[in-house]
Each structure stands twice: as C-alpha cells, then as structure tokens.
Amino acid sequence: MKKIKVLGTGCPKCKKLAENAEAAAKTAGVEYELEKVTKLNDIMAFGVMVTPGLVIDGEVKASGKVPSVDDIVAMLK
C-alpha cells in the first residue's frame, strides 16, 4: 500500500494536489492511504519550505507546485 501525504495548510493548490494524488492512485490502480499534513512543524520536518508538497512512501516527490495526474502516476510506479 502506498502512503501518500499532501503537505500544506489547506490552500487551493493544496486541495488540488490532494485531488490529483487521489485520481493518480486510482488511475494507477494502487492501494493507497492519503493523509493531509497541515501543521507547519510537521511540514518542515520533511524539509519542505514551499507548499504544497507531495510525499510518497516517506520520500518528498514534489514541492511548491501541483504535479499533473499523469506525473503523479509515474511517481507511484
């Protein structure tokens, strides 16, 4: 099971990233658990200074941008 975390305080870009990540996981056909990390200290613990951030299985895959669904599908494989 993939553990996907969206790092952000709830801004529109953060919400869009969460939607894209969910759509990508469904497209890729992977079992996943989506978690939204909203506390600044928790976000900074990943070394992410610009939100939104995308973490897959503990590895930061994107920061400061919203990757497309296709890009996230590639990250999940």
HELIX and SHEET records of a PDB file:
HELIX    1   1 PRO A   12  ALA A   28  1                                  17    
HELIX    2   2 LEU A   40  ALA A   45  1                                   6    
HELIX    3   3 VAL A   69  LEU A   76  1                                   8    
SHEET    1   A 4 TYR A  32  VAL A  37  0                                        
SHEET    2   A 4 LYS A   2  LEU A   7  1                                        
SHEET    3   A 4 GLY A  53  ILE A  56 -1                                        
SHEET    4   A 4 GLU A  59  SER A  63 -1                                        
END                                                                             
